[in-house]
Amino acid sequence: MLRNKLKISEFYFHQLFDTKLTEKYEIREVLSEKQHRILWPLLGLMLGIYALTVLMAGEFNRNGYLLKNVIIIATSFMFLAIYFLLRELTLTRNELVFVAYLYIIGVISLCLVANKMNRITLFKYGKK
C-alpha cells in the first residue's frame, strides 16, 4: 500500500534537487533538508574533535577523568540543542543558513587551535 505523500526527510539526497519537488513541498522545507543533510556529518566530526580536545587537555588524572567525561556529555547535549535550534531557524528563514555553517566550522576551528596550543605546551615542558 503506497502512501500519497512522503515526508521530505524520506527522499534520497539527489531527489531533493528535483524541480518538481518544489511543486509538492514548500521550498523552505526542501532547502532546510538539503542543508541538514550536509551539516549532519560535520556535526559528528565536530563532537568527536571536541571530545578529543577535552580528553587530551591537561595532565592525566584518574579522578579528573570522570569529570572530563561528564563535561563532554553535558556540553555535547548543549551543542546538539544549539544545532537543532539553528535547524529550526533555517526552516523559517533560509537566508540564515550560514549561521549553522559558521557555528560548526567555528567550534571545529577553536577545538583544533586549542588542541594545537595544548600540544605545543606539552612538547615545550615535557622534554628536558
C-alpha positions as CSV (number, residue, x, y, z in Angstrom):
1,M,0.0,0.0,0.0
2,L,1.5,3.3,-1.1
3,R,1.2,6.5,0.8
4,N,0.1,9.6,-1.1
5,K,2.7,12.0,0.2
6,L,6.1,11.1,1.5
7,K,7.8,13.2,4.2
8,I,10.6,15.4,2.9
9,S,13.1,13.5,5.1
10,E,12.3,10.2,3.3
11,F,13.7,11.3,-0.1
12,Y,17.2,10.5,-1.2
13,F,19.7,13.4,-1.4
14,H,19.7,13.5,-5.2
15,Q,15.9,13.6,-5.3
16,L,16.0,16.8,-3.2
17,F,17.4,18.6,-6.3
18,D,14.4,17.8,-8.5
19,T,12.5,20.9,-9.5
20,K,9.1,19.0,-9.4
21,L,9.6,18.5,-5.7
22,T,9.0,22.2,-5.0
23,E,5.6,21.9,-6.5
24,K,4.5,19.5,-3.8
25,Y,6.5,20.8,-0.9
26,E,7.5,24.3,0.3
27,I,10.8,25.5,-0.9
28,R,11.9,26.3,2.6
29,E,11.5,22.7,3.7
30,V,13.4,21.4,0.8
31,L,16.3,23.8,1.3
32,S,16.4,23.1,5.0
33,E,16.5,19.4,4.5
34,K,19.4,19.8,1.9
35,Q,21.4,21.9,4.4
36,H,20.7,19.4,7.2
37,R,22.0,16.5,5.1
38,I,25.2,18.4,4.5
39,L,25.7,19.6,8.1
40,W,24.8,16.3,9.9
41,P,28.1,14.6,9.2
42,L,30.0,17.7,10.1
43,L,28.2,17.8,13.4
44,G,29.5,14.3,14.2
45,L,33.0,15.4,13.3
46,M,32.7,18.5,15.5
47,L,31.6,16.5,18.5
48,G,34.4,14.0,18.0
49,I,37.1,16.7,17.7
50,Y,35.6,18.4,20.8
51,A,35.7,15.2,22.9
52,L,39.3,14.5,21.9
53,T,40.3,18.1,22.7
54,V,38.8,18.0,26.2
55,L,40.2,14.5,26.9
56,M,43.7,15.4,25.8
57,A,43.8,18.7,27.7
58,G,45.9,18.9,30.8
59,E,47.7,16.1,32.6
60,F,46.2,12.6,33.1
61,N,44.4,12.3,36.5
62,R,42.3,9.3,37.3
63,N,39.9,11.3,39.4
64,G,39.6,14.1,36.9
65,Y,38.9,11.6,34.0
66,L,35.3,11.1,35.2
67,L,34.8,14.8,35.5
68,K,36.1,15.3,31.9
69,N,33.6,12.7,30.6
70,V,30.7,14.4,32.4
71,I,31.7,17.7,30.9
72,I,31.9,16.2,27.4
73,I,28.5,14.7,27.8
74,A,26.8,17.8,29.1
75,T,28.4,20.2,26.6
76,S,27.7,17.8,23.7
77,F,24.0,17.9,24.6
78,M,24.3,21.7,24.6
79,F,25.9,21.6,21.2
80,L,23.2,19.3,19.8
81,A,20.5,21.6,21.2
82,I,22.1,24.6,19.6
83,Y,22.3,22.8,16.3
84,F,18.6,21.8,16.3
85,L,17.7,25.4,17.2
86,L,19.7,26.6,14.2
87,R,18.0,24.0,12.1
88,E,14.6,25.3,13.1
89,L,15.9,28.8,12.3
90,T,16.9,27.8,8.8
91,L,13.5,26.2,8.4
92,T,11.8,29.6,9.0
93,R,14.5,31.8,7.4
94,N,16.7,30.1,4.8
95,E,18.9,33.1,4.3
96,L,20.4,32.5,7.8
97,V,21.8,29.0,7.0
98,F,25.3,30.4,7.1
99,V,25.0,30.8,10.8
100,A,24.8,27.0,11.2
101,Y,27.9,26.6,9.0
102,L,29.7,29.3,11.0
103,Y,28.7,27.5,14.2
104,I,30.1,24.1,13.2
105,I,33.2,25.3,11.5
106,G,33.9,27.8,14.3
107,V,33.7,25.1,17.0
108,I,35.9,22.8,14.9
109,S,38.5,25.5,14.4
110,L,38.5,26.5,18.1
111,C,39.0,22.9,19.1
112,L,41.8,22.4,16.7
113,V,43.5,25.6,17.8
114,A,43.1,24.6,21.5
115,N,44.5,21.1,20.7
116,K,47.5,22.6,18.9
117,M,48.2,25.0,21.8
118,N,47.9,22.1,24.2
119,R,50.4,20.0,22.2
120,I,52.9,22.9,22.0
121,T,52.9,23.3,25.8
122,L,53.3,19.5,26.2
123,F,56.3,19.5,23.9
124,K,57.7,22.6,25.4
125,Y,57.7,21.5,29.1
126,G,57.7,17.7,28.5
127,K,61.2,17.4,27.0
128,K,64.3,18.2,29.0
